[in-house]
């Protein structure tokens, strides 16, 4: 579980946009670029190389 105050200060390290917490998936999703950052043992892994990139159509 990510504390709401922490979520308020976190931003995507790539585009600096806000993040949405997906609790069932244990991921933080960037609202602008769509990258998804994993959360492991309640710690967000905010590294570009760890992020899932959005699929291109």
Rosetta silent file (secondary structure, phi, psi, omega in degrees, C-alpha in Angstrom):
SEQUENCE: XXXXXXXXXXXXXXXXXXXXXXXXXXXXXXXXXXXXXXXXXXXXXXXXXXXXXXXXX
SCORE:     score description
SCORE:     0.000 S_00000001
   1 L     0.000  127.258  177.691    0.000    0.000    0.000 S_00000001
   2 L   -89.787  129.929  178.598    1.385    3.385   -1.009 S_00000001
   3 L   -67.095  135.468 -177.833    0.794    6.154    1.498 S_00000001
   4 H   -56.675  -35.179  178.899   -1.312    8.953   -0.078 S_00000001
   5 H   -65.850  -36.720  177.131    1.200   11.643    0.942 S_00000001
   6 H   -66.507  -43.143  179.970    3.973    9.773   -0.883 S_00000001
   7 H   -60.951  -33.240  179.687    1.803    9.437   -3.975 S_00000001
   8 H   -66.459  -26.898 -177.342    1.233   13.211   -3.939 S_00000001
   9 H  -100.652  -14.673  179.433    4.968   13.935   -4.258 S_00000001
  10 L   -76.129  146.395  175.641    5.958   11.175   -6.695 S_00000001
  11 L  -142.604  158.026  176.918    6.178   11.960  -10.411 S_00000001
  12 L   -61.179  127.252  179.861    7.183   10.029  -13.496 S_00000001
  13 L   -69.616  -15.483 -178.906   10.981   10.253  -13.791 S_00000001
  14 L   -88.183  -52.852 -174.546   10.715   10.421  -17.590 S_00000001
  15 L  -114.454   -1.853  175.762    8.072   13.081  -18.230 S_00000001
  16 L    68.158   19.570  179.696    7.513   14.463  -14.690 S_00000001
  17 L   -89.009  170.097  179.611    3.724   13.889  -14.812 S_00000001
  18 L   -69.045  159.706 -179.003    1.419   12.652  -12.069 S_00000001
  19 E  -118.939  151.698  174.409    0.991    8.973  -11.289 S_00000001
  20 E  -113.809  135.436 -179.342   -2.047    6.814  -10.582 S_00000001
  21 E   -89.548  120.969  176.195   -1.795    3.985   -8.054 S_00000001
  22 E  -104.328   92.738 -173.703   -3.096    0.629   -9.289 S_00000001
  23 L   -63.267  -46.220 -179.648   -3.366   -1.295   -6.028 S_00000001
  24 L   -60.364  -36.496 -178.837   -4.453   -4.712   -7.431 S_00000001
  25 L   -85.633  -14.130 -175.223   -1.586   -4.678   -9.964 S_00000001
  26 L    56.925   53.651  179.695    0.916   -3.113   -7.507 S_00000001
  27 E  -140.769  155.326  169.873    2.003   -0.544  -10.106 S_00000001
  28 E  -110.181  127.143 -177.053    2.170    3.225  -10.509 S_00000001
  29 E  -111.286  129.862  177.086    0.982    4.390  -13.926 S_00000001
  30 E   -73.278  130.484 -178.875    1.994    7.713  -15.456 S_00000001
  31 L   -73.392  -19.643 -178.364   -1.063    9.677  -16.545 S_00000001
  32 L   -97.131  -57.035 -173.333    0.806   11.307  -19.456 S_00000001
  33 L   -95.947  -13.248  175.059    3.206    8.798  -21.020 S_00000001
  34 L    85.047   -0.803  178.223    1.605    5.566  -19.747 S_00000001
  35 L   -62.809  145.091  179.951    4.729    3.997  -18.265 S_00000001
  36 E  -118.490  121.899 -177.663    3.999    1.593  -15.403 S_00000001
  37 E  -102.591  131.333 -178.110    6.403    1.399  -12.480 S_00000001
  38 E   -73.999  157.458  173.264    6.396   -1.688  -10.241 S_00000001
  39 E  -120.047  122.148 -179.715    5.974   -1.622   -6.482 S_00000001
  40 E  -122.353  123.822 -179.388    7.983   -4.238   -4.607 S_00000001
  41 L    52.295   44.989  178.799    7.578   -4.763   -0.869 S_00000001
  42 L    66.386   17.260  178.881    5.693   -1.433   -0.654 S_00000001
  43 E  -117.365  119.156  176.893    8.570    0.433   -2.362 S_00000001
  44 E   -70.297  130.825  179.053    7.944    2.103   -5.729 S_00000001
  45 L   -96.684   94.901 -171.420   10.712    1.289   -8.205 S_00000001
  46 L   -96.749   51.086  178.104   10.961    4.594  -10.069 S_00000001
  47 L  -110.130  133.658 -178.716   13.654    3.645  -12.587 S_00000001
  48 H   -56.879  -39.902 -177.960   13.048    4.117  -16.304 S_00000001
  49 H   -71.578  -14.504  177.050   14.635    0.758  -17.099 S_00000001
  50 H   -92.761  -12.846 -175.107   12.234   -1.016  -14.682 S_00000001
  51 L   -76.975  147.032  169.934    9.099    0.563  -16.188 S_00000001
  52 E   -86.267  129.505  178.901    6.729   -1.177  -18.547 S_00000001
  53 L   -89.869  150.845  179.287    6.248    0.993  -21.607 S_00000001
  54 L   -65.532  147.524  178.308    2.819    1.390  -23.200 S_00000001
  55 L   -76.558  136.975  176.673    2.098   -0.778  -26.201 S_00000001
  56 L   -86.119  141.343  179.062    2.010    1.015  -29.572 S_00000001
  57 L   -84.199    0.000    0.000   -0.971    0.320  -31.837 S_00000001
